[in-house]
Amino acid sequence: MRVKIVIVSDTVSAGTREDLSGPALRERCQKSGWTVGPTSVVADDEHWLARLLTDFADSGEFDLILTSGGTGIGPRDVTPEGTIEILEKQLPGIGEKMRAEGIKHNPRAILSRAVAGVRGETLIVNLPGSPRGAIESLDAIADILAHAVEVLHGARHD
């Protein structure tokens, strides 16, 4: 599976904070045998994020785009809105599964507004911004991601 990681963070994009989630996600994806492209960083801007996700999804280079950050309820948290703007199909069960598993480790996980869906033949999943939250959320859904991508490429559900 070909994966793109997009970090959504004002502070990381401004260079005032180190990205810790990107390297953690890269390592986790590579342990699963997935090929990971260069990590991209974008500020918490709904329209810039939507444009970036559109470019990556429409390029045909990636089967899965993982975003990290901007899924909370803060005033600058707009990742779900930027993602929904460009999705062709939403997959609410993925966000529900991540939240259900997340609250077992951290009760605040219920505040996540992470969404997932499809654009073309690319699956897009929002993950929390913290390295721990991002990895725990990815672990909650990792087993279904390969199947979802196979179905996007024409495989049957059997």
Residue frames as a rotation matrix with the C-alpha (Angstrom) as fourth column:
MET 1
0.588 0.809 0.000 0.00
0.809 -0.588 0.000 0.00
0.000 0.000 -1.000 0.00
ARG 2
-0.438 -0.702 0.562 1.32
0.703 -0.657 -0.272 3.43
0.560 0.277 0.781 -0.95
VAL 3
0.414 0.573 -0.707 0.85
0.909 -0.298 0.291 5.95
-0.044 -0.764 -0.644 1.88
LYS 4
-0.275 -0.396 0.876 1.10
0.307 -0.900 -0.310 9.74
0.911 0.183 0.369 2.13
ILE 5
-0.005 0.207 -0.978 1.30
0.997 -0.080 -0.022 11.38
-0.083 -0.975 -0.206 5.56
VAL 6
-0.125 0.054 0.991 0.11
0.313 -0.945 0.091 14.98
0.942 0.321 0.102 5.92
ILE 7
-0.468 -0.088 -0.879 0.76
0.880 -0.136 -0.455 16.85
-0.079 -0.987 0.142 9.16
VAL 8
0.171 0.615 0.770 -1.81
0.472 -0.737 0.484 19.60
0.865 0.280 -0.416 9.80
SER 9
0.375 -0.148 -0.915 -0.33
0.903 -0.164 0.396 22.07
-0.209 -0.975 0.072 12.27
ASP 10
0.943 -0.039 0.331 0.24
0.043 -0.971 -0.237 25.81
0.331 0.238 -0.913 12.45
THR 11
0.697 -0.689 0.197 3.24
-0.536 -0.318 0.782 25.40
-0.477 -0.651 -0.591 14.73
VAL 12
0.187 -0.639 0.746 4.94
0.444 0.733 0.516 22.61
-0.876 0.235 0.421 12.79
SER 13
0.526 0.055 0.849 4.40
0.845 -0.142 -0.515 24.44
0.092 0.988 -0.121 9.49
ALA 14
0.929 -0.190 0.318 5.86
-0.197 -0.980 -0.011 27.62
0.313 -0.052 -0.948 11.05
GLY 15
0.175 -0.923 -0.343 8.88
0.184 0.373 -0.909 25.67
0.967 0.096 0.235 12.28
THR 16
-0.128 -0.188 0.974 8.27
-0.805 -0.553 -0.212 26.50
0.579 -0.811 -0.081 15.95
ARG 17
0.269 0.201 0.942 7.50
-0.756 0.650 0.077 22.91
-0.597 -0.733 0.327 16.97
GLU 18
-0.769 -0.611 -0.189 9.04
-0.615 0.628 0.477 19.63
-0.172 0.483 -0.859 15.89
ASP 19
0.254 0.820 -0.512 6.84
-0.876 0.419 0.237 17.12
0.409 0.389 0.825 14.11
LEU 20
-0.617 -0.426 0.661 6.67
-0.702 0.677 -0.219 13.99
-0.355 -0.600 -0.717 16.27
SER 21
0.266 0.833 0.484 3.59
-0.386 0.553 -0.738 12.37
-0.883 0.009 0.469 14.76
GLY 22
0.647 -0.023 -0.762 4.93
-0.761 0.042 -0.648 12.10
0.047 0.999 0.009 11.22
PRO 23
-0.400 -0.868 -0.295 7.97
-0.807 0.486 -0.336 9.99
0.435 0.104 -0.894 12.13
ALA 24
-0.600 0.239 0.763 5.87
-0.485 0.649 -0.586 7.81
-0.636 -0.722 -0.274 14.47
LEU 25
0.518 0.856 0.003 3.30
-0.457 0.280 -0.844 7.19
-0.723 0.436 0.536 11.74
ARG 26
0.339 -0.489 -0.803 6.00
-0.888 0.115 -0.445 6.52
0.310 0.865 -0.396 9.14
GLU 27
-0.708 -0.667 0.230 7.58
-0.703 0.641 -0.307 3.89
0.057 -0.380 -0.923 11.39
ARG 28
-0.284 0.698 0.657 4.21
-0.351 0.562 -0.749 2.24
-0.892 -0.443 0.086 12.11
CYS 29
0.681 0.560 -0.473 3.28
-0.607 0.070 -0.791 2.15
-0.410 0.826 0.388 8.40
GLN 30
0.028 -0.771 -0.636 6.64
-0.901 0.257 -0.350 0.73
0.434 0.583 -0.688 7.38
LYS 31
-0.732 -0.235 0.639 6.34
-0.569 0.728 -0.384 -2.01
-0.375 -0.644 -0.667 10.02
SER 32
0.216 0.895 0.391 3.11
-0.259 0.439 -0.860 -2.98
-0.941 0.085 0.327 8.25
GLY 33
-0.331 -0.453 0.828 5.03
0.646 0.531 0.549 -3.29
-0.688 0.716 0.117 4.98
TRP 34
0.740 0.649 0.177 3.51
0.599 -0.516 -0.613 -0.16
-0.307 0.559 -0.770 3.47
THR 35
-0.310 -0.796 0.521 5.50
0.925 -0.380 -0.030 2.21
0.222 0.472 0.853 1.24
VAL 36
0.514 0.473 -0.715 5.50
0.695 -0.718 0.025 5.74
-0.502 -0.510 -0.698 2.66
GLY 37
0.293 -0.352 0.889 6.18
0.705 -0.548 -0.449 8.83
0.645 0.759 0.087 0.56
PRO 38
-0.773 -0.615 0.153 7.64
0.390 -0.652 -0.650 12.07
0.500 -0.443 0.744 1.90
THR 39
-0.102 0.709 -0.698 5.67
0.952 -0.133 -0.275 13.66
-0.288 -0.693 -0.661 4.73
SER 40
-0.382 0.081 0.921 3.98
0.445 -0.857 0.260 16.97
0.810 0.509 0.291 3.91
VAL 41
-0.527 0.192 -0.828 3.11
0.768 -0.311 -0.560 19.72
-0.365 -0.931 0.016 6.37
VAL 42
-0.351 0.495 0.795 0.31
0.429 -0.669 0.607 22.26
0.832 0.554 0.023 6.03
ALA 43
-0.961 0.086 0.263 -1.00
-0.258 -0.618 -0.743 24.95
0.098 -0.781 0.616 8.38
ASP 44
-0.565 0.825 -0.016 -4.45
0.630 0.419 -0.653 24.61
-0.532 -0.379 -0.757 9.95
ASP 45
-0.553 0.392 -0.735 -6.25
-0.620 -0.783 0.049 26.08
-0.556 0.483 0.676 6.95
GLU 46
0.126 0.743 0.657 -9.32
-0.039 0.666 -0.745 24.29
-0.991 0.068 0.113 5.61
HIS 47
0.885 0.323 -0.336 -8.92
-0.302 -0.151 -0.941 25.41
-0.355 0.934 -0.036 2.00
TRP 48
0.038 -0.938 -0.344 -5.16
-0.993 0.002 -0.115 24.80
0.109 0.346 -0.932 1.74
LEU 49
-0.536 -0.183 0.824 -5.67
-0.452 0.887 -0.098 21.35
-0.713 -0.425 -0.558 3.22
ALA 50
0.484 0.798 0.359 -8.50
-0.029 0.425 -0.905 20.60
-0.875 0.427 0.229 0.79
ARG 51
0.726 -0.276 -0.629 -6.31
-0.687 -0.290 -0.666 21.65
0.002 0.916 -0.400 -2.13
LEU 52
-0.342 -0.933 0.117 -3.38
-0.938 0.346 0.018 19.54
-0.057 -0.103 -0.993 -0.91
LEU 53
-0.329 0.292 0.898 -5.54
-0.229 0.898 -0.376 16.46
-0.916 -0.329 -0.229 -0.31
THR 54
0.767 0.628 -0.131 -7.12
-0.225 0.073 -0.971 16.85
-0.600 0.775 0.198 -3.74
ASP 55
0.376 -0.713 -0.592 -3.70
-0.912 -0.174 -0.370 17.04
0.161 0.680 -0.716 -5.41
PHE 56
-0.610 -0.662 0.436 -2.40
-0.743 0.669 -0.024 13.96
-0.276 -0.338 -0.900 -3.59
ALA 57
-0.085 0.659 0.747 -5.57
-0.095 0.741 -0.665 11.89
-0.992 -0.127 0.000 -4.07
ASP 58
0.831 0.499 -0.246 -5.94
-0.244 -0.072 -0.967 12.80
-0.500 0.864 0.062 -7.74
SER 59
0.076 -0.904 -0.421 -2.27
-0.965 -0.174 0.198 12.14
-0.252 0.391 -0.885 -8.51
GLY 60
0.810 0.271 -0.520 -2.79
-0.416 0.891 -0.183 8.37
0.413 0.365 0.834 -8.46
GLU 61
-0.150 -0.981 -0.124 0.44
-0.451 0.180 -0.874 8.01
0.880 -0.076 -0.469 -6.45
PHE 62
-0.867 -0.170 0.469 -1.18
-0.495 0.168 -0.853 7.07
0.066 -0.971 -0.230 -3.12
ASP 63
-0.438 0.720 -0.538 -3.67
0.340 0.687 0.642 4.46
0.832 0.098 -0.546 -1.97
LEU 64
0.451 0.500 -0.740 -3.99
0.859 -0.017 0.512 5.95
0.244 -0.866 -0.437 1.52
ILE 65
-0.273 -0.464 0.843 -3.55
0.037 -0.881 -0.472 9.49
0.961 -0.098 0.257 2.85
LEU 66
0.206 0.242 -0.948 -3.21
0.944 0.206 0.257 9.83
0.258 -0.948 -0.186 6.61
THR 67
0.113 -0.163 0.980 -3.60
-0.101 -0.983 -0.152 13.30
0.988 -0.082 -0.128 8.09
SER 68
-0.060 -0.151 -0.987 -2.47
0.944 0.314 -0.105 14.02
0.326 -0.937 0.123 11.64
GLY 69
-0.843 -0.221 -0.490 -3.71
0.443 -0.801 -0.402 17.03
-0.304 -0.556 0.773 13.58
GLY 70
-0.893 0.444 -0.076 -6.60
-0.445 -0.841 0.309 19.46
0.073 0.310 0.948 13.57
THR 71
-0.520 0.716 -0.465 -9.30
0.210 0.635 0.743 16.97
0.828 0.289 -0.481 14.56
GLY 72
-0.701 0.197 -0.685 -10.24
0.706 0.057 -0.706 18.50
-0.100 -0.979 -0.179 17.92
ILE 73
0.352 0.933 0.074 -12.62
0.930 -0.358 0.085 21.28
0.106 0.039 -0.994 18.88
GLY 74
-0.251 -0.538 -0.805 -10.18
0.575 -0.752 0.324 24.18
-0.779 -0.381 0.498 19.03
PRO 75
0.481 0.519 -0.707 -10.81
-0.140 -0.750 -0.646 27.29
-0.865 0.410 -0.289 16.93
ARG 76
-0.049 -0.586 -0.809 -8.08
-0.946 -0.233 0.226 26.32
-0.321 0.776 -0.543 14.40
ASP 77
-0.665 -0.145 0.733 -9.04
-0.084 0.989 0.119 22.62
-0.742 0.018 -0.670 14.19
VAL 78
0.188 0.729 -0.658 -10.44
-0.764 -0.312 -0.564 22.39
-0.617 0.609 0.498 10.65
THR 79
-0.808 -0.587 -0.058 -9.04
-0.496 0.623 0.605 19.12
-0.319 0.517 -0.794 9.29
PRO 80
-0.480 0.670 0.566 -12.43
0.524 0.737 -0.427 17.34
-0.703 0.092 -0.705 9.14
GLU 81
0.484 0.699 -0.526 -13.98
0.003 -0.603 -0.798 20.27
-0.875 0.385 -0.294 7.26
GLY 82
-0.034 -0.595 -0.803 -11.12
-0.887 -0.352 0.299 20.40
-0.461 0.722 -0.516 4.75
THR 83
-0.902 -0.285 0.324 -11.34
-0.165 0.921 0.353 16.66
-0.399 0.265 -0.878 4.25
ILE 84
-0.159 0.935 0.317 -15.12
0.494 0.353 -0.794 16.47
-0.854 0.030 -0.519 3.90
GLU 85
0.241 0.227 -0.944 -14.95
-0.486 -0.814 -0.320 19.23
-0.840 0.535 -0.086 1.29
ILE 86
-0.238 -0.465 -0.853 -13.16
-0.968 0.044 0.247 16.93
-0.077 0.884 -0.460 -1.16
LEU 87
-0.758 -0.045 0.650 -14.50
-0.173 0.976 -0.134 13.46
-0.629 -0.214 -0.748 -0.30
GLU 88
-0.602 0.585 -0.543 -16.71
-0.611 0.100 0.785 11.60
0.514 0.804 0.298 -2.76
LYS 89
0.386 0.672 -0.632 -17.81
0.058 0.667 0.743 9.02
0.921 -0.323 0.219 -0.18
GLN 90
-0.069 -0.361 0.930 -17.62
-0.925 -0.327 -0.195 9.24
0.374 -0.873 -0.311 3.60
LEU 91
-0.043 -0.026 -0.999 -16.80
0.168 0.985 -0.033 6.22
0.985 -0.169 -0.038 5.77
PRO 92
0.280 0.209 0.937 -18.17
-0.718 -0.602 0.349 7.16
0.637 -0.770 -0.019 9.20
GLY 93
0.962 0.128 -0.239 -17.44
0.032 0.822 0.569 3.73
0.270 -0.555 0.787 10.67
ILE 94
0.145 -0.983 -0.116 -13.70
0.634 0.183 -0.751 4.39
0.759 0.036 0.650 10.56
GLY 95
-0.414 -0.250 0.875 -13.95
-0.354 -0.842 -0.408 7.50
0.838 -0.479 0.260 12.75
GLU 96
0.573 0.714 0.403 -16.38
-0.690 0.156 0.707 5.71
0.442 -0.683 0.582 15.03
LYS 97
0.778 -0.346 -0.524 -13.98
0.409 0.912 0.005 2.76
0.476 -0.218 0.852 15.45
MET 98
-0.266 -0.939 0.219 -11.05
0.406 -0.315 -0.858 5.07
0.874 -0.139 0.465 16.24
ARG 99
-0.218 0.252 0.943 -13.06
-0.699 -0.715 0.029 6.96
0.681 -0.653 0.331 18.86
ALA 100
0.812 0.582 -0.046 -14.42
-0.410 0.624 0.666 3.75
0.416 -0.522 0.745 20.41
GLU 101
0.499 -0.716 -0.487 -10.93
0.686 0.670 -0.282 2.32
0.529 -0.194 0.826 20.80
GLY 102
-0.300 -0.688 0.661 -9.44
0.184 -0.721 -0.668 5.69
0.936 -0.078 0.343 21.79
ILE 103
0.264 0.465 0.845 -11.68
-0.698 -0.513 0.500 6.22
0.666 -0.722 0.189 24.80
LYS 104
0.875 -0.038 -0.483 -10.34
0.278 0.856 0.437 2.96
0.396 -0.516 0.759 26.25
HIS 105
-0.029 -0.982 -0.186 -6.96
0.932 0.041 -0.359 4.71
0.360 -0.184 0.915 26.60
ASN 106
-0.943 -0.266 -0.198 -8.01
0.312 -0.914 -0.260 8.33
-0.112 -0.307 0.945 26.99
PRO 107
-0.132 0.983 -0.128 -11.55
0.789 0.026 -0.614 9.58
-0.601 -0.182 -0.779 27.79
ARG 108
-0.051 0.071 -0.996 -10.84
-0.230 -0.972 -0.058 12.78
-0.972 0.226 0.066 25.82
ALA 109
-0.915 -0.318 0.248 -10.68
0.128 0.354 0.926 10.78
-0.383 0.880 -0.283 22.59
ILE 110
-0.110 0.964 0.242 -14.46
0.894 0.203 -0.400 11.22
-0.435 0.172 -0.884 22.40
LEU 111
0.367 0.209 -0.907 -13.79
0.040 -0.977 -0.210 14.86
-0.930 0.040 -0.367 21.43
SER 112
-0.740 -0.669 0.065 -12.09
0.055 0.035 0.998 13.81
-0.670 0.742 0.011 18.19
ARG 113
0.356 0.840 -0.410 -13.97
-0.418 -0.249 -0.874 14.82
-0.836 0.482 0.262 15.05
ALA 114
-0.666 -0.742 -0.072 -11.79
-0.419 0.293 0.860 12.68
-0.617 0.603 -0.506 12.76
VAL 115
0.575 0.807 -0.136 -13.41
-0.542 0.251 -0.802 11.62
-0.613 0.535 0.582 9.51
ALA 116
-0.605 -0.691 0.395 -12.50
-0.081 0.547 0.833 9.19
-0.792 0.473 -0.387 6.75
GLY 117
0.575 0.817 -0.047 -13.61
-0.170 0.063 -0.983 8.66
-0.800 0.573 0.176 3.21
VAL 118
-0.053 -0.477 0.877 -12.77
0.758 0.553 0.347 8.13
-0.650 0.683 0.332 -0.40
ARG 119
0.437 0.112 -0.892 -11.74
-0.529 -0.770 -0.356 10.34
-0.727 0.628 -0.277 -3.27
GLY 120
0.215 -0.315 -0.925 -11.28
-0.911 0.276 -0.306 8.43
0.351 0.908 -0.228 -6.51
GLU 121
0.608 -0.097 -0.788 -9.24
0.112 0.993 -0.036 5.35
0.786 -0.066 0.615 -5.62
THR 122
-0.564 -0.816 0.126 -7.65
0.061 -0.193 -0.979 6.93
0.824 -0.544 0.159 -2.54
LEU 123
0.451 0.601 -0.660 -8.69
0.720 0.191 0.667 6.40
0.527 -0.776 -0.347 1.05
ILE 124
-0.344 -0.498 0.796 -8.24
-0.112 -0.820 -0.561 9.45
0.932 -0.282 0.226 3.31
VAL 125
0.426 0.415 -0.804 -8.20
0.717 0.387 0.580 9.12
0.552 -0.823 -0.133 7.11
ASN 126
0.256 -0.277 0.926 -7.85
-0.470 -0.873 -0.131 11.87
0.845 -0.401 -0.354 9.73
LEU 127
0.182 -0.278 -0.943 -5.81
0.764 0.644 -0.042 10.97
0.619 -0.713 0.330 12.82
PRO 128
0.930 0.120 -0.347 -5.20
0.338 -0.652 0.679 12.96
-0.145 -0.749 -0.647 16.01
GLY 129
0.712 -0.658 0.245 -2.17
-0.348 -0.633 -0.692 15.24
0.610 0.408 -0.679 16.22
SER 130
0.353 -0.616 0.704 -0.44
-0.863 0.075 0.499 13.65
-0.360 -0.784 -0.505 19.20
PRO 131
-0.477 -0.604 -0.639 1.95
-0.794 0.608 0.018 10.80
0.377 0.516 -0.769 18.33
ARG 132
-0.923 0.142 0.358 0.28
-0.117 0.781 -0.613 8.47
-0.367 -0.608 -0.704 20.84
GLY 133
-0.014 0.998 -0.060 -3.25
-0.286 -0.061 -0.956 9.32
-0.958 0.004 0.286 19.66
ALA 134
0.171 0.016 -0.985 -2.25
-0.980 -0.103 -0.171 9.00
-0.105 0.995 -0.002 16.00
ILE 135
-0.742 -0.534 -0.406 -0.68
-0.572 0.819 -0.033 5.56
0.350 0.207 -0.913 16.49
GLU 136
-0.777 0.512 0.368 -3.50
-0.010 0.573 -0.819 4.26
-0.630 -0.640 -0.440 18.70
SER 137
0.201 0.884 -0.422 -6.07
-0.554 -0.253 -0.793 5.44
-0.808 0.393 0.439 16.15
LEU 138
-0.044 -0.296 -0.954 -4.16
-0.974 0.227 -0.025 3.89
0.224 0.928 -0.299 13.26
ASP 139
-0.941 -0.333 0.063 -3.78
-0.337 0.897 -0.285 0.63
0.038 -0.289 -0.956 15.19
ALA 140
-0.398 0.872 0.286 -7.56
-0.253 0.196 -0.947 0.57
-0.882 -0.450 0.143 15.72
ILE 141
0.621 0.718 -0.316 -8.24
-0.429 -0.027 -0.903 0.51
-0.657 0.696 0.291 11.97
ALA 142
-0.270 -0.862 -0.428 -5.03
-0.841 -0.005 0.541 -0.82
-0.468 0.507 -0.724 10.37
ASP 143
-0.669 -0.024 0.743 -6.45
0.079 0.991 0.104 -4.28
-0.739 0.128 -0.662 9.78
ILE 144
0.312 0.875 0.370 -9.26
0.575 0.136 -0.807 -2.95
-0.756 0.465 -0.461 7.56
LEU 145
0.274 -0.212 -0.938 -7.25
-0.458 -0.887 0.067 -0.40
-0.846 0.411 -0.340 5.57
ALA 146
-0.792 -0.608 -0.048 -5.63
-0.347 0.384 0.855 -2.88
-0.502 0.695 -0.516 3.17
HIS 147
-0.499 0.693 0.520 -9.02
0.747 0.648 -0.147 -4.47
-0.439 0.315 -0.841 2.46
ALA 148
0.438 0.685 -0.582 -10.61
0.298 -0.721 -0.625 -1.06
-0.848 0.100 -0.520 1.90
VAL 149
-0.125 -0.578 -0.806 -7.89
-0.671 -0.549 0.498 -0.14
-0.730 0.604 -0.319 -0.60
GLU 150
-0.902 -0.171 0.397 -8.29
0.111 0.796 0.595 -3.48
-0.418 0.580 -0.699 -2.40
VAL 151
-0.026 0.976 0.215 -12.03
0.810 0.146 -0.568 -2.83
-0.586 0.159 -0.794 -2.74
LEU 152
0.388 0.112 -0.915 -11.31
-0.191 -0.961 -0.198 0.66
-0.902 0.251 -0.352 -4.09
HIS 153
-0.482 -0.677 -0.556 -9.17
-0.739 -0.027 0.674 -0.99
-0.471 0.735 -0.487 -6.77
GLY 154
-0.118 0.578 -0.807 -11.97
-0.906 0.269 0.326 -3.38
0.406 0.770 0.492 -7.77
ALA 155
-0.925 -0.200 -0.324 -11.69
-0.071 0.927 -0.368 -6.37
0.374 -0.317 -0.871 -5.40
ARG 156
0.060 0.981 -0.184 -14.86
0.014 0.183 0.983 -7.95
0.998 -0.062 -0.002 -4.10
HIS 157
0.080 0.076 0.994 -15.95
-0.898 -0.427 0.105 -7.73
0.432 -0.901 0.034 -0.45
ASP 158
0.768 0.348 -0.537 -15.96
-0.163 0.918 0.363 -11.51
0.619 -0.191 0.761 0.03
